[in-house]
Amino acid sequence: MYRDERIPGRITLSEQKTSTPAESSAESNAESMAESMVPERTEDKKRQTAASTKQIARLAVDAILDKKGKDILVLDVTGVSGVADIFILVTGESDLQNRAIVESVRFKLKDEAGERPWHVEGTDHHQWVLMDYVDLVVHVFLPEKREYYELERLWGDAPREQVTDDQYASDVKILAD
């Protein structure tokens, strides 16, 4: 099983001091959290396989649907962000469900595409877990964390598509090859 590994010089989410709502607005807090959590693309940050980003994103969406993730949103941040091409945001109803979603994504991407996350944050409490697959970033939230950080608004200029419970990843137009 994959274990979280520390990157020298990187502060983990649990080590980072976060602001309270009274200290700063949710939007600026979300920006700083999003920037600090997603490592920038560098020469050493590469995926292990030649699978397309859309292919692994479809696998991730199917893995999330398998574990009954709610409010799944796929964002194409190619022209908006330099850290990834696709963001997937999902809400779980408990830390236990978030753990199941994270493990489902990990296993499905590893088993079917040979991909492992380059970096993972937030597995200590499963309130907001970030899984960085270089070109794909999966955010798994508890409802209150997703509402507070409002990443959908932060990436408001990005093309997006909501995934319903009765869909398959192959139905998601934004993920079509």
C-alpha positions as CSV (number, residue, x, y, z in Angstrom):
1,M,0.0,0.0,0.0
2,Y,1.2,3.5,-0.8
3,R,2.3,5.6,2.1
4,D,2.5,9.3,2.3
5,E,6.1,10.5,1.9
6,R,7.4,13.9,3.1
7,I,9.0,16.2,0.5
8,P,11.9,18.1,2.0
9,G,11.0,21.7,2.8
10,R,7.3,21.1,2.2
11,I,4.9,21.9,5.1
12,T,2.1,19.4,5.4
13,L,-1.5,20.5,5.8
14,S,-1.5,19.3,9.4
15,E,1.6,21.3,10.2
16,Q,0.4,24.5,8.5
17,K,-1.3,27.2,10.6
18,T,-4.6,28.1,9.0
19,S,-6.5,31.3,9.4
20,T,-9.8,31.6,11.1
21,P,-12.7,33.1,9.1
22,A,-12.3,36.3,11.2
23,E,-8.6,36.6,10.2
24,S,-9.1,36.4,6.5
25,S,-11.7,35.9,3.8
26,A,-12.5,32.3,2.7
27,E,-11.3,33.2,-0.8
28,S,-7.8,34.4,0.1
29,N,-7.5,31.5,2.6
30,A,-8.5,29.0,-0.2
31,E,-6.0,30.6,-2.5
32,S,-3.1,30.2,0.0
33,M,-4.2,26.7,0.9
34,A,-4.5,25.6,-2.7
35,E,-1.2,27.1,-3.6
36,S,0.6,25.6,-0.6
37,M,-0.9,22.2,-1.0
38,V,-0.2,21.6,-4.7
39,P,3.5,21.3,-5.5
40,E,4.4,23.2,-8.6
41,R,5.4,21.3,-11.8
42,T,9.1,20.9,-12.0
43,E,11.4,18.8,-14.1
44,D,11.4,16.0,-11.4
45,K,7.6,16.0,-11.2
46,K,6.6,13.5,-13.8
47,R,3.9,10.8,-14.0
48,Q,5.1,7.2,-14.2
49,T,3.1,6.1,-17.3
50,A,2.1,7.4,-20.7
51,A,-1.6,7.2,-19.9
52,S,-3.4,10.4,-20.9
53,T,-4.6,12.8,-18.2
54,K,-8.2,12.4,-19.3
55,Q,-7.8,8.6,-19.1
56,I,-6.6,8.6,-15.5
57,A,-9.3,11.3,-14.7
58,R,-12.0,9.0,-16.1
59,L,-10.6,6.2,-13.9
60,A,-10.7,8.5,-10.9
61,V,-14.3,9.6,-11.5
62,D,-15.4,6.0,-11.8
63,A,-13.5,5.1,-8.5
64,I,-15.3,8.1,-6.8
65,L,-18.7,7.0,-8.1
66,D,-18.0,3.4,-6.8
67,K,-17.7,4.8,-3.3
68,K,-20.8,7.1,-3.7
69,G,-19.0,10.4,-3.6
70,K,-21.3,13.4,-3.8
71,D,-21.3,16.7,-5.8
72,I,-18.5,15.6,-8.2
73,L,-17.2,18.5,-10.2
74,V,-14.5,18.2,-13.0
75,L,-12.6,21.3,-13.8
76,D,-10.4,21.8,-16.9
77,V,-7.8,24.1,-15.4
78,T,-5.4,23.8,-18.4
79,G,-5.6,27.5,-19.3
80,V,-6.2,28.8,-15.8
81,S,-3.6,27.0,-13.7
82,G,0.0,26.0,-14.2
83,V,-0.1,23.3,-11.6
84,A,-2.4,20.8,-13.3
85,D,-4.7,20.2,-16.3
86,I,-7.7,18.7,-14.5
87,F,-9.1,19.1,-11.0
88,I,-11.7,16.8,-9.6
89,L,-13.6,17.9,-6.5
90,V,-15.8,15.5,-4.6
91,T,-17.6,15.6,-1.2
92,G,-17.8,12.6,1.1
93,E,-20.3,12.5,4.0
94,S,-17.7,11.4,6.6
95,D,-14.0,11.0,7.1
96,L,-14.5,7.2,6.8
97,Q,-16.2,7.7,3.4
98,N,-13.4,10.1,2.3
99,R,-10.9,7.5,3.3
100,A,-12.7,4.9,1.1
101,I,-12.8,7.4,-1.8
102,V,-9.1,8.1,-1.6
103,E,-8.2,4.4,-1.4
104,S,-10.6,3.6,-4.3
105,V,-8.9,6.3,-6.5
106,R,-5.4,5.1,-5.5
107,F,-6.1,1.4,-6.2
108,K,-8.0,2.0,-9.5
109,L,-5.4,4.3,-10.9
110,K,-2.6,1.9,-9.8
111,D,-4.3,-1.3,-11.0
112,E,-5.7,0.0,-14.3
113,A,-3.2,2.6,-15.4
114,G,-0.1,1.9,-13.3
115,E,-0.2,5.4,-11.9
116,R,0.6,6.3,-8.3
117,P,0.1,9.8,-6.8
118,W,3.1,12.1,-6.9
119,H,2.0,13.7,-3.6
120,V,-0.8,13.2,-1.1
121,E,-1.9,15.6,1.6
122,G,-4.6,15.5,4.3
123,T,-4.8,11.7,5.1
124,D,-4.3,12.4,8.8
125,H,-7.9,13.5,9.3
126,H,-9.6,13.0,5.8
127,Q,-11.3,16.4,6.0
128,W,-9.7,17.6,2.8
129,V,-7.5,15.2,1.0
130,L,-5.5,16.3,-2.0
131,M,-4.1,13.6,-4.4
132,D,-1.6,15.0,-6.9
133,Y,-1.1,13.0,-10.0
134,V,0.9,15.8,-11.7
135,D,-1.6,16.7,-14.4
136,L,-4.6,15.6,-12.4
137,V,-5.4,16.7,-8.9
138,V,-8.2,15.1,-6.9
139,H,-9.7,17.0,-4.0
140,V,-11.8,15.0,-1.5
141,F,-13.7,17.1,1.0
142,L,-16.0,16.9,4.0
143,P,-19.0,19.2,3.3
144,E,-18.0,22.0,5.7
145,K,-14.4,22.1,4.3
146,R,-15.6,22.3,0.7
147,E,-18.1,25.0,1.6
148,Y,-15.5,27.0,3.5
149,Y,-12.6,26.9,0.9
150,E,-14.9,27.2,-2.2
151,L,-12.3,26.0,-4.7
152,E,-15.1,26.0,-7.4
153,R,-15.2,29.8,-7.0
154,L,-11.4,30.1,-6.9
155,W,-11.2,28.4,-10.3
156,G,-14.3,30.1,-11.6
157,D,-12.9,30.8,-15.1
158,A,-12.2,27.1,-15.8
159,P,-14.6,25.0,-17.9
160,R,-16.4,22.6,-15.7
161,E,-18.8,19.7,-15.7
162,Q,-20.9,18.3,-12.9
163,V,-21.0,14.5,-12.6
164,T,-24.3,13.0,-11.4
165,D,-24.7,9.8,-9.5
166,D,-26.2,8.0,-12.4
167,Q,-23.4,8.8,-14.9
168,Y,-20.2,7.0,-15.8
169,A,-16.9,8.7,-16.4
170,S,-17.3,7.9,-20.1
171,D,-20.3,10.2,-20.1
172,V,-18.3,13.2,-18.9
173,K,-17.8,15.4,-22.0
174,I,-14.9,17.4,-20.6
175,L,-13.0,14.1,-20.2
176,A,-13.5,12.8,-23.7
177,D,-10.4,12.3,-25.8
